[in-house]
Amino acid sequence: MALKLSKILILVSCSIILCDSARILCLFPTSSFSHQSVFRALTHELARRGHDVVVITPNPAFPKGQTPDNLTEIDIHDELSFTIETWNKAMRQHGLQDYLAAEDKYVKTMQIVYKQMTETFEALANNEEVQKIFKDNKKKIDLLILEAWPRPLLVLSHIFKVPVIQISSFGTMVRNYETVGAIGNPLLLPTGLRLRVHNMTIWEKFVELYNYITLTNFYDSYEETDNAMLRKLFGPDVPPLSELANNVDMLFLNVNPIWNGNWPAPPSVVHLGGLHLELYEPKPLPKDLQTYLDNSHNGAIYVSFGTNIAPSAMSLDRLSTFIDAFAKLPYNVLFKYDQESLPMKQPENVMISKWFPQADVLNHTNIKLFICQGGLQSTDEALMNGVPLIGIPMLGDQWFNTEKYEHHRIGKKLDFNTVTEEELLNSIETVIKDET
C-alpha cells in the first residue's frame, strides 16, 4: 500500500506545472485599426499564456462582455472620437496635398500629431474605467506595456512603479532609441521619421538634418506642456517626463532589423517584425469579391491608402489622375474609397468599396500589384504574399518605408503631389513586368 501511494505521489509531482502569471496593464491610444492589430497579437498571446491582461484601447477586439476571463478591454473610443473628427475635418478642409502629403509641411504635421496626443491623453484619463484602474490599489499591477510614441503615457510608471516596456507598431519616432540608451545620429542612423534615406544629395542631407533638429527641439520644448497637463491630472508631485523616461526597461519595435537598418542597439531593444501577421489566418473572400478576382484574367491591382487617409479628401484634379490612369489599364482595380460613389464616372474595370479584407485580397493569385500609402502593416502584408508595391507616402514613417521599396527592389515610390497620369501608368507597368 505504501509503495502504491509513493508511486501515486511521484506521478502527481511529475505532472505539476509551475505557472508564474502576471497582471499586465497595456495602454495603446492610437486610433487606428492597423496599429491596434499589432498590439492585439501581443496581448492575446500574453492572455493565452495565462497572464491577467488589461488593455486600454480605442479599438477593442471583442464585443463588450465577451473577452476571455483573463483579458479585460477598456474602450476609450468615445473619449478619443474628437481627435478622429478633428483629423478628418482638417483633411477635408485643407486637402491631402496641403495637409499630409506635402513634404514641405512634414515637420508641421508631426508637431500637430504630438500636440494632439496631449489632448488625447487628457481625454482618456477622464474615462471612468480608466480612472478606476489608476486609483485601484487592491489589484496589483506587475508590468506596464505602453505605446512608444505618445510620451504622456510614461506617467503610468510613476503611478504604478513597476517595470515598463514600450512597444511601437512601426519603427522609432523622436527620442525612442535614446530612452533605452541606444545612440542616435540623424544621418547615419535614420529613424522612421525621414523623407530621404538612401543616396541623398548634399541638399537632401541638409534638409533631413534641419527637419531632425526642428522636430527634436519642438519635442523637447513641448515637454513642459505635457508636464503641466499631467500635474493637473495627477498632482504636483509628478516628475518631469524626461525623468520618467528613465523608467523604461525595454523597447519592442514592430519592424525587421533588415528593414530598419544597421542600428547598434542594446539588448533592451527587441525587433519583432510583422507581429500582427502572427494572428493572420487566411479566410475565404466574400463571394462577389472572389468572383471578381477569379474573373480578372489579366490580373488585378489593389489600391488602398490605409485607415487614416480619406481618399475623398483628394482634390478632384488629384483623384482624376488616379481614376483616369486606372481606366486605361488592362487590369481590374480594387480601390478602397471612403464614399458610396466617385465624384466622376466610375470606369468599368474599377470596383470601389469602403472596406476590403486586405490580407486576403493580397493573398489572391490574380493580384499583380498593391498601390498603397507605405504603411508598415500594409507593407508587411504585401511582403508576406509576394506582391510588389507602389508607395505614395502621406504621413509619418511612410516616406521611410517607400524609400525602402526602391532600396530593396520590391517596388517604386511616387510623389502624391506631382505624380502624373503618364508617370503612374509607366510605374504600374514597370513594377508588374519587372521580374527582378
C-alpha positions in Angstrom: 0.0 0.0 0.0 2.8 2.4 0.9 4.6 1.5 -2.4 1.4 2.3 -4.4 1.0 5.6 -2.5 4.6 6.5 -3.2 4.1 5.8 -7.0 0.9 8.0 -7.0 2.7 10.8 -5.3 5.6 10.6 -7.8 3.2 10.7 -10.7 1.3 13.7 -9.2 4.5 15.6 -8.5 5.7 15.0 -12.1 2.5 16.4 -13.5 2.7 19.7 -11.6 3.4 22.6 -13.9 4.7 25.8 -12.4 2.9 28.9 -13.8 4.2 32.4 -12.9 1.4 34.7 -14.3 1.5 38.4 -14.0 -1.1 41.2 -14.1 -0.2 43.4 -17.1 -1.7 46.8 -17.9 -1.4 47.9 -21.5 -2.3 51.4 -22.9 -2.4 51.9 -26.7 -4.2 55.2 -27.5 -3.6 55.5 -31.3 -7.0 55.4 -33.0 -6.0 53.3 -36.0 -7.0 49.6 -36.5 -3.8 48.8 -38.4 -1.7 49.9 -35.4 -4.0 48.2 -32.9 -3.7 44.9 -34.8 0.0 44.8 -33.8 -0.8 45.3 -30.1 -3.5 42.6 -30.2 -1.1 40.0 -31.4 1.0 40.6 -28.2 -1.8 41.0 -25.7 -3.8 38.0 -27.0 -0.7 35.8 -26.7 0.0 37.0 -23.2 -3.6 36.2 -22.2 -3.3 32.8 -23.9 -0.3 32.0 -21.8 -2.2 32.7 -18.6 -1.4 36.3 -17.7 -4.1 38.7 -16.5 -4.1 41.4 -19.2 -5.9 44.7 -19.0 -5.9 46.7 -22.3 -6.9 50.3 -22.7 -7.7 50.8 -26.4 -10.0 52.8 -28.8 -10.4 49.6 -30.8 -11.5 46.6 -28.7 -11.1 43.2 -30.3 -14.1 41.7 -28.6 -17.7 42.8 -28.1 -18.3 44.1 -24.5 -18.5 41.3 -22.0 -17.2 38.6 -24.4 -13.5 38.7 -23.7 -11.7 35.7 -22.2 -11.8 35.7 -18.4 -8.2 36.9 -18.1 -8.4 39.6 -20.7 -10.1 43.0 -19.9 -10.6 45.6 -22.6 -11.4 49.2 -21.6 -12.9 51.0 -24.6 -11.8 54.7 -24.9 -13.2 55.2 -28.4 -15.8 57.8 -27.3 -13.2 59.8 -25.4 -11.0 59.9 -28.5 -13.7 60.5 -31.1 -12.9 64.2 -31.2 -9.4 63.5 -32.4 -10.6 61.4 -35.3 -13.2 64.1 -36.2 -10.6 66.9 -36.0 -8.2 64.8 -38.2 -10.9 64.1 -40.8 -12.1 67.7 -40.8 -8.6 69.0 -41.4 -8.0 66.6 -44.3 -11.2 67.8 -46.0 -10.7 71.5 -45.2 -7.1 71.6 -46.5 -6.9 68.7 -48.9 -4.5 65.8 -48.7 -1.9 67.6 -50.8 -1.8 70.6 -48.4 -2.2 68.9 -45.1 -0.5 65.5 -45.2 1.3 64.6 -48.4 3.3 67.8 -48.7 6.9 67.2 -47.9 7.5 70.9 -47.0 4.8 70.6 -44.3 6.1 67.3 -42.9 7.6 68.7 -39.7 4.5 70.9 -39.0 2.2 67.9 -39.5 4.2 65.8 -37.0 4.1 68.7 -34.5 0.3 68.6 -34.8 0.3 64.9 -34.2 2.3 65.3 -30.9 0.1 68.2 -29.7 -3.0 66.1 -30.4 -1.6 63.3 -28.2 -1.6 65.7 -25.2 -5.3 66.3 -25.8 -5.9 62.6 -26.3 -4.3 61.5 -23.0 -6.2 64.1 -21.1 -9.4 62.8 -22.6 -8.8 59.1 -22.0 -7.7 59.9 -18.4 -11.3 61.1 -17.8 -12.8 57.7 -18.7 -14.4 56.3 -15.5 -13.0 52.8 -16.1 -9.5 54.2 -16.7 -9.7 56.3 -13.5 -10.7 53.2 -11.6 -7.7 51.3 -12.8 -5.4 54.2 -12.0 -6.8 54.6 -8.5 -7.4 50.9 -7.6 -4.6 49.9 -5.2 -6.2 46.5 -4.3 -5.3 44.8 -7.6 -1.5 45.0 -8.0 -0.1 45.7 -11.5 3.1 43.8 -12.2 4.1 45.2 -15.6 3.2 48.1 -17.9 3.2 47.8 -21.7 2.8 51.3 -23.3 2.7 52.5 -26.8 6.1 54.0 -27.5 5.5 57.3 -29.3 2.9 59.0 -27.0 5.2 60.5 -24.3 2.5 61.3 -21.7 1.9 57.6 -21.1 5.1 57.5 -19.1 3.2 58.9 -16.2 1.9 55.4 -15.5 5.4 54.4 -14.4 5.1 57.0 -11.6 1.6 55.8 -10.7 2.3 52.1 -10.6 6.1 52.0 -10.0 6.6 48.7 -11.9 8.8 47.7 -14.9 7.9 49.4 -18.2 8.0 48.0 -21.8 7.4 50.4 -24.7 6.1 49.0 -27.9 5.9 50.7 -31.3 3.6 49.4 -34.0 6.3 50.6 -36.6 9.9 51.7 -36.1 11.0 54.6 -33.9 10.0 58.2 -33.5 11.6 61.1 -31.6 13.8 60.0 -28.7 12.6 56.4 -28.6 16.1 55.0 -29.0 17.7 57.4 -26.6 15.2 56.4 -23.9 16.8 52.9 -23.7 20.4 54.1 -24.1 20.9 53.5 -27.8 23.0 56.0 -29.7 21.4 58.3 -32.2 22.8 60.0 -35.3 20.4 61.9 -37.6 22.2 61.0 -40.8 24.0 57.7 -40.2 21.2 56.1 -38.1 17.8 57.2 -39.5 14.6 56.8 -37.6 11.3 56.2 -39.3 10.7 60.0 -39.4 12.7 60.6 -42.6 11.8 61.8 -46.0 15.0 60.5 -47.6 17.3 57.7 -46.5 19.4 56.4 -49.4 21.7 58.0 -52.0 21.0 61.6 -50.7 22.4 64.7 -52.3 24.1 67.3 -50.1 20.9 69.4 -50.1 18.8 66.4 -49.1 21.1 65.7 -46.2 20.8 69.3 -45.1 17.0 69.1 -45.3 17.0 65.9 -43.2 19.3 67.4 -40.6 17.2 70.6 -40.5 14.0 68.5 -40.0 15.6 66.4 -37.3 16.8 69.4 -35.3 13.5 71.3 -35.7 11.3 68.3 -34.7 13.6 67.3 -31.9 13.8 70.8 -30.5 10.0 71.1 -30.7 9.6 67.7 -28.9 12.0 68.7 -26.1 10.5 72.1 -25.6 6.9 70.8 -25.7 7.6 68.6 -22.7 6.7 71.3 -20.3 3.2 71.5 -21.8 2.8 67.7 -21.3 4.2 68.0 -17.7 1.7 70.7 -16.8 -1.2 68.6 -18.1 0.0 65.6 -16.1 0.4 67.6 -12.9 -3.1 69.0 -13.4 -4.4 65.4 -13.6 -2.3 63.6 -11.1 -0.9 66.2 -8.7 2.1 68.5 -8.3 4.5 65.6 -7.4 4.6 64.1 -10.8 8.2 64.1 -12.0 9.0 65.6 -15.4 8.7 63.2 -18.4 12.4 63.5 -19.2 13.0 61.9 -15.7 10.2 59.3 -16.1 11.8 58.2 -19.4 14.5 56.6 -17.3 11.9 54.1 -16.1 11.6 52.4 -19.5 13.2 48.9 -19.3 12.6 47.6 -22.8 11.6 48.8 -26.3 9.7 46.5 -28.7 9.8 47.6 -32.4 7.4 46.0 -34.9 10.0 46.2 -37.6 12.5 43.7 -39.1 16.1 44.8 -38.4 16.9 44.4 -42.1 14.2 46.9 -42.9 15.3 49.2 -40.0 18.9 49.4 -41.0 22.2 48.6 -39.2 21.4 50.2 -35.8 23.8 49.4 -32.9 21.2 48.7 -30.3 21.4 47.3 -26.7 19.7 44.0 -25.7 16.8 46.0 -24.3 15.7 46.8 -27.9 13.7 43.9 -29.5 12.8 43.8 -33.2 9.6 41.9 -33.7 8.9 42.4 -37.4 5.4 41.7 -38.7 4.0 40.9 -35.3 0.4 41.4 -36.4 0.8 38.7 -39.0 1.0 36.2 -36.1 -2.8 36.4 -35.8 -3.4 36.1 -39.6 -5.3 33.1 -40.8 -6.4 33.1 -44.5 -10.2 33.4 -44.8 -12.4 32.9 -47.9 -13.2 36.2 -49.7 -16.8 37.4 -49.9 -18.4 35.6 -52.8 -18.7 38.7 -55.1 -15.1 39.7 -54.5 -13.9 36.1 -55.0 -15.8 36.0 -58.4 -14.5 39.4 -59.4 -10.9 38.5 -58.8 -11.2 35.0 -60.3 -12.6 36.6 -63.4 -9.7 39.1 -63.6 -7.9 37.1 -66.3 -5.4 39.9 -66.9 -4.8 40.3 -63.2 -5.9 42.9 -60.7 -4.5 45.8 -58.8 -5.4 46.6 -55.2 -5.3 50.3 -54.2 -5.7 51.4 -50.5 -4.3 54.4 -48.7 -4.8 52.9 -45.3 -7.1 53.5 -42.3 -6.0 57.1 -41.6 -6.4 58.6 -45.1 -9.7 59.5 -46.7 -9.3 59.4 -50.5 -12.4 61.6 -50.8 -10.3 64.4 -49.3 -8.2 64.4 -52.5 -8.8 67.4 -54.8 -10.8 66.5 -57.9 -7.7 67.0 -60.0 -5.6 64.6 -58.0 -8.3 61.9 -57.8 -8.9 62.2 -61.6 -5.2 61.5 -62.1 -5.6 58.1 -60.5 -9.0 57.2 -61.9 -8.1 58.2 -65.5 -5.0 56.1 -65.2 -6.9 53.1 -63.8 -9.4 53.3 -66.7 -6.6 52.8 -69.2 -5.2 49.7 -67.6 -5.8 46.2 -68.9 -6.2 45.1 -65.3 -9.1 45.2 -62.9 -8.7 47.6 -60.0 -10.0 47.3 -56.4 -10.0 50.8 -54.9 -10.7 51.3 -51.2 -12.7 54.6 -51.2 -14.5 56.0 -48.2 -17.7 57.1 -50.0 -20.5 55.3 -51.8 -19.5 56.6 -55.2 -16.8 58.5 -57.0 -17.4 62.2 -57.9 -16.7 61.3 -61.6 -17.8 58.4 -63.8 -16.5 55.1 -62.5 -14.5 53.1 -65.0 -15.8 49.6 -65.8 -12.6 48.0 -64.6 -12.7 49.7 -61.2 -14.5 48.3 -58.1 -14.8 50.6 -55.1 -15.6 49.8 -51.5 -15.2 51.4 -48.1 -13.5 48.2 -46.9 -11.7 45.2 -48.3 -10.2 42.2 -46.4 -6.8 43.4 -47.3 -4.6 40.5 -46.3 -6.9 38.0 -48.0 -7.2 40.2 -51.1 -3.4 40.3 -51.4 -3.4 36.5 -50.9 -5.3 36.0 -54.2 -3.2 34.7 -57.0 -4.5 37.3 -59.5 -3.3 40.3 -57.6 -0.4 41.8 -59.6 0.3 45.0 -57.6 -0.5 46.8 -54.4 -0.7 50.6 -54.6 -0.6 52.0 -51.0 0.5 54.8 -48.8 3.5 53.0 -47.5 2.2 52.0 -44.0 4.3 49.3 -42.4 1.4 46.9 -41.7 0.4 47.1 -45.4 4.0 46.6 -46.4 4.3 43.5 -44.3 1.1 42.0 -45.7 2.4 42.6 -49.3 5.7 41.0 -48.5 4.0 38.1 -46.9 2.1 37.4 -50.1 4.9 38.3 -52.5 3.0 41.3 -54.0 5.1 44.2 -55.5 4.4 47.7 -54.3 4.0 51.3 -55.4 4.1 53.6 -52.4 2.7 57.1 -52.3 3.6 58.4 -48.8 1.5 60.8 -46.9 2.3 60.6 -43.2 4.8 59.6 -40.5 7.1 56.7 -41.4 5.6 56.2 -44.9 8.4 58.1 -46.7 11.0 56.0 -44.9 9.1 52.8 -45.9 8.6 53.7 -49.5 12.3 54.6 -49.8 12.9 51.0 -48.7 10.7 49.8 -51.6 13.2 51.0 -54.1 16.3 50.2 -52.0 15.2 46.5 -51.7 13.8 46.5 -55.3 10.3 45.4 -54.2 8.5 48.4 -55.8 8.6 52.1 -56.5 7.9 55.4 -54.7 5.8 58.2 -56.2 5.1 61.7 -55.0 1.4 62.3 -54.4 1.5 66.0 -55.3 3.5 65.7 -58.5 2.6 62.3 -60.0 1.1 62.5 -63.4 -1.2 60.0 -65.2 1.6 59.0 -67.5 4.1 58.5 -64.7 1.6 56.4 -62.8 0.8 54.2 -65.8 4.5 53.8 -66.6 5.3 52.9 -63.0 2.5 50.3 -62.8 3.7 48.6 -66.0 7.3 48.7 -64.9 6.7 47.2 -61.4 4.3 44.5 -62.7 6.5 43.4 -65.6 9.9 43.7 -63.8 10.8 40.1 -62.9 13.7 41.1 -60.7 
